[in-house]
Amino acid sequence: MIKIDFDNTYDLYECGENLSFITFFTTLYDNSKLLLKVIIAPLNNPLLPNVFNLSFGPMMENGDINDTIKIKHKNTNKVFSTIIFYALTFIKNNESISIGVDGSNDSRAYLYHRMFISNKDYLKEYFDTIGVDWYVRLMRNNEIECDATGYAFFKPKPEPFDYKRKSTDLYRYYIFK
């Protein structure tokens, strides 16, 4: 279980202009250091206006983030506290936006789900948390609504985070503001 504590974060190594990204070194189980990059960038989804996506992980050679690699952090609490504190700082400097996070796979989505649940009391001092499911509308003629290319038109359905929702029923996207 991840315990968020904004008084226990890693020092920043680098910070981008307008807080567009940060980097910091995490300590791994073998006591080696690994540079992590955290980016907050516009989601660019017209159905979720003013939502910025948070992504993080080690950098690949081309500068992109590898968000699929498994990392054995010595202090996972400190890693996530650093990332969430950065998101809080970003929001304070951009009050009209929300930040979203999407697990690159089910195990990461499960991790985020459990993180928000287990830190509910701590995080409610700073954020409102929203869960987002996706749906496709069934039309009155029993056909599903499709986009211009004929594919099902998935729409986000944001709702206040349901802290009693089982982790077997994960949200598709997690937003905090």
C-alpha positions as CSV (number, residue, x, y, z in Angstrom):
1,M,0.0,0.0,0.0
2,I,1.3,3.4,-1.0
3,K,1.3,6.1,1.7
4,I,1.5,9.7,0.4
5,D,3.4,12.2,2.5
6,F,4.3,15.5,1.1
7,D,6.9,16.0,3.8
8,N,8.8,12.9,2.5
9,T,9.7,13.6,-1.2
10,Y,12.9,13.4,-3.3
11,D,14.8,16.5,-4.2
12,L,14.2,17.7,-7.8
13,Y,17.1,17.3,-10.2
14,E,15.6,19.4,-13.0
15,C,12.4,21.4,-13.5
16,G,11.1,22.4,-16.9
17,E,9.9,25.9,-17.8
18,N,6.4,26.5,-16.4
19,L,6.6,23.3,-14.5
20,S,6.1,21.3,-17.7
21,F,8.3,18.5,-16.3
22,I,10.5,17.5,-13.4
23,T,13.2,14.9,-13.0
24,F,14.4,13.3,-9.8
25,F,16.6,10.4,-8.7
26,T,14.9,7.4,-7.0
27,T,16.8,4.8,-5.0
28,L,16.4,1.2,-6.1
29,Y,16.5,-1.9,-3.9
30,D,20.1,-2.4,-4.8
31,N,20.9,1.2,-3.6
32,S,21.6,2.3,-7.2
33,K,20.0,5.5,-8.5
34,L,17.6,5.9,-11.4
35,L,16.5,9.2,-13.0
36,L,12.8,9.5,-13.3
37,K,11.0,12.0,-15.4
38,V,7.4,13.3,-14.7
39,I,5.6,15.2,-17.4
40,I,2.3,17.0,-17.2
41,A,0.9,17.8,-20.7
42,P,-2.5,18.6,-22.2
43,L,-4.7,15.5,-22.7
44,N,-6.2,17.1,-25.8
45,N,-9.6,15.4,-25.5
46,P,-12.4,17.9,-26.2
47,L,-14.7,15.8,-24.0
48,L,-12.4,16.3,-21.0
49,P,-11.5,20.0,-21.3
50,N,-8.8,21.4,-19.2
51,V,-7.4,18.0,-18.2
52,F,-3.7,17.5,-18.3
53,N,-2.2,14.0,-18.4
54,L,0.5,13.0,-15.9
55,S,3.0,10.4,-17.1
56,F,6.2,9.3,-15.4
57,G,9.0,6.8,-15.6
58,P,12.7,6.5,-16.6
59,M,13.7,8.2,-19.8
60,M,14.6,6.3,-22.9
61,E,17.4,7.4,-25.2
62,N,15.1,9.5,-27.3
63,G,13.9,11.4,-24.2
64,D,10.5,9.8,-24.1
65,I,9.2,8.2,-20.9
66,N,9.2,4.4,-20.5
67,D,6.0,3.9,-18.5
68,T,5.8,0.1,-18.9
69,I,9.1,-0.9,-17.2
70,K,8.9,-2.6,-13.8
71,I,11.1,-0.8,-11.2
72,K,12.0,-2.0,-7.8
73,H,12.0,1.2,-5.8
74,K,13.5,1.2,-2.3
75,N,10.8,3.6,-1.2
76,T,7.7,3.6,-3.4
77,N,5.9,5.9,-0.9
78,K,8.6,8.6,-1.5
79,V,8.4,8.2,-5.3
80,F,4.6,8.6,-5.4
81,S,4.7,11.4,-2.8
82,T,7.2,13.3,-5.0
83,I,5.0,12.8,-8.1
84,I,1.7,13.8,-6.5
85,F,3.4,16.8,-4.8
86,Y,4.6,17.9,-8.2
87,A,1.1,17.6,-9.5
88,L,-0.3,19.6,-6.6
89,T,2.3,22.4,-7.3
90,F,1.3,22.3,-11.0
91,I,-2.4,22.7,-10.1
92,K,-1.7,25.5,-7.7
93,N,0.0,27.4,-10.6
94,N,-2.7,26.5,-13.1
95,E,-5.9,26.5,-11.0
96,S,-8.3,26.0,-14.0
97,I,-6.9,22.6,-14.9
98,S,-7.3,19.0,-13.6
99,I,-4.7,16.3,-13.8
100,G,-5.4,12.8,-15.0
101,V,-3.5,9.6,-14.7
102,D,-4.1,6.4,-16.7
103,G,-2.3,3.1,-15.9
104,S,-0.5,1.7,-18.9
105,N,-1.9,-1.7,-17.8
106,D,-4.4,-3.1,-15.3
107,S,-1.8,-3.6,-12.6
108,R,-0.8,0.0,-12.7
109,A,-4.5,1.1,-12.8
110,Y,-5.0,-1.1,-9.8
111,L,-2.1,0.6,-8.0
112,Y,-3.5,4.1,-8.7
113,H,-7.0,2.9,-7.6
114,R,-5.6,1.6,-4.3
115,M,-3.4,4.7,-3.8
116,F,-6.4,7.0,-4.0
117,I,-8.4,4.8,-1.7
118,S,-5.7,4.3,1.0
119,N,-4.8,8.0,1.0
120,K,-8.4,9.3,0.9
121,D,-8.2,11.3,4.1
122,Y,-4.8,12.8,3.4
123,L,-5.4,13.7,-0.2
124,K,-8.9,15.2,0.4
125,E,-7.1,18.1,2.1
126,Y,-5.6,19.0,-1.3
127,F,-7.7,17.4,-4.1
128,D,-11.1,16.4,-5.3
129,T,-10.7,13.0,-7.0
130,I,-12.8,11.9,-9.9
131,G,-13.1,8.5,-11.6
132,V,-13.8,8.3,-15.3
133,D,-15.5,5.4,-17.0
134,W,-16.1,5.4,-20.8
135,Y,-19.4,4.6,-22.4
136,V,-20.9,4.2,-25.8
137,R,-24.5,5.5,-26.2
138,L,-27.1,3.1,-27.5
139,M,-29.4,5.1,-29.8
140,R,-33.2,4.7,-29.8
141,N,-33.0,2.5,-32.9
142,N,-30.8,0.0,-31.0
143,E,-27.7,1.0,-32.9
144,I,-24.6,2.4,-31.1
145,E,-23.5,5.9,-31.7
146,C,-20.5,6.0,-34.0
147,D,-17.8,8.5,-34.9
148,A,-17.2,9.8,-38.5
149,T,-15.2,6.7,-39.3
150,G,-17.9,4.3,-38.2
151,Y,-16.3,3.2,-35.0
152,A,-18.0,3.2,-31.7
153,F,-17.9,6.7,-30.2
154,F,-16.6,6.3,-26.6
155,K,-17.4,9.2,-24.3
156,P,-16.0,9.8,-20.9
157,K,-18.3,9.7,-17.8
158,P,-16.6,11.5,-15.0
159,E,-18.0,11.0,-11.5
160,P,-16.9,11.7,-7.9
161,F,-14.5,8.9,-7.0
162,D,-16.4,6.1,-5.3
163,Y,-14.1,5.0,-2.4
164,K,-16.3,1.9,-1.9
165,R,-15.9,0.8,-5.5
166,K,-14.1,-2.5,-5.5
167,S,-10.6,-2.7,-7.1
168,T,-12.0,-5.3,-9.4
169,D,-14.0,-2.5,-11.0
170,L,-11.3,-0.1,-11.9
171,Y,-11.9,3.3,-13.4
172,R,-10.5,3.8,-16.9
173,Y,-8.9,7.2,-15.9
174,Y,-8.3,9.0,-12.6
175,I,-8.5,12.8,-12.4
176,F,-7.7,15.1,-9.5
177,K,-8.2,18.8,-9.2
